[in-house]
Structure formats: structure tokens, C-alpha cells
């Protein structure tokens, strides 16, 4: 690992502590009025906005650390239930975009309740009940980041609907996310995975922006021996399909 990479990773790591302190302080002001005094509704609104943006920054820090580990070929394999993975990815996503949705997901006690909560927001979840309860062995942090980025991308470009599908066979786990947006012309299917490349949702052409999500997904997948395919064309929405090899329990 080069000195520049070490310096960057140290900076990212050192950001975690002050961000945690900021989050704890804002949360205390909102929730512990008996200690810090009552707040007006306008004050609460400002603090909640600050808290949401603190969570955004924390997510970006964690994503940077995860991609940095992938660049160094580091994988942390652990066993986890697919239900926990999907629920956590949804909570992390909605914490940044729709706080009430995040709270609703946290309150879901089973798959049926989660499907209903998501369908109210035009997100259809397709997963078998047996698979939902299964335990797999993968790098949970990377898989969760991949799913969250694909969902975030779909939320950005959809017109109304998003479909999430989870399947597996003996060798691989399959995750797909489809939106009903304007779609991606075939000539951009390779370009879309490059950093700082985005589709303009209104004018249907390439613009420069902070298009790190899909590029980051590719980095994470390559490190795990996975792959991603894209099914899309202009006016037909976009479907991203991820395949990740499963690691057998020992």
C-alpha cells in the first residue's frame, strides 16, 4: 500500500469519531428535552436536517473505506441472514432520503409486512420466504453497499416503480434492481460504469456529475469475483443484475 493510500485511509478513518460525536449531540438535543430544555418546532426541523446530513456523511465515509479495502483486495467474510442484509440496506438508504420510510422498515416484523411497507412506496420486493430466512457467507459490508447504491440509483431515475428481486442457486447469489425510468441507450452501457458519468434524466444524454455509485459497485464486485449486467434501452427503464459467488461454509 502506497503512502498516499495510507494517508487517505487514515483521514477517512479519523472522520468517523467526530461524526459520531456530532450525531450523538444532535440526537441528545432532540430526544432529551428534560435535560437540555424544550425546542421549538422550527429548531427541531433544523436539527433533524443536520442529523440527516450527518448520516449522509457517515455513509460516504463508510463507503470510501469499503472501496479502499476492495482496492487492496481485502475481504471480510461472515455469515448473515439475507433478511438482515436487505432490511439494513433499506434502512440505510431511507435514512438519507425518507426518514419515515426508514422507521417503517425498522418496525416490520416479517417479510409480508416489509413487502406491504415497500409497496406503499411503489417498491416491489420479490424474494422467496425460504430464501429470506437463509444464512449465507459473504462480505456483508460490500454486499449491503452494492444493494444500497443500486437502490439509490433506481430511486433517482424511476418514474414511479422499482422492483427488487433476490434469488440464489448452489453457487451464486443474484440481486436485481429494476426501475421504470427513461432507460440507458445501448451506446452508454459501458460508459455508465465510469466515475463521474451520469445520465441526464430530462434531456437523455450524458452529463458530468458525481456518478461514483455504479463505478464503486463494479470495484466491490470485481474484488469478490462477482459480475454485473445491465438490461436497458432508451424509454424502457433499467435493470441491473448482480451475481456474487457464494462461499461454502466450512
NORGI-V83918 format. One record per run of one state. SS is the DSSP state (h for helix, s for strand, l for the rest). FROM is the first residue (numbers start at 1). LEN is the number of residues. If there is no record, write none. Layout:
BEGIN
ss={SS/SS}
from={FROM/FROM}
len={LEN/LEN}
END
This chain:
BEGIN
ss={l/h/l/h/l/h/l/s/h/l/h/l/h/l/s/l/h/l/s/l/h/l/s/l/s/l/h/l/h/l/s/l/s/l/h/l/s/l/s/l}
from={1/3/32/33/37/41/72/78/82/98/99/108/111/120/123/127/129/133/135/139/140/158/162/169/172/180/186/189/191/194/197/200/206/209/213/224/227/233/238/246}
len={2/29/1/4/4/31/6/4/16/1/9/3/9/3/4/2/4/2/4/1/18/4/7/3/8/6/3/2/3/3/3/6/3/4/11/3/6/5/8/5}
END
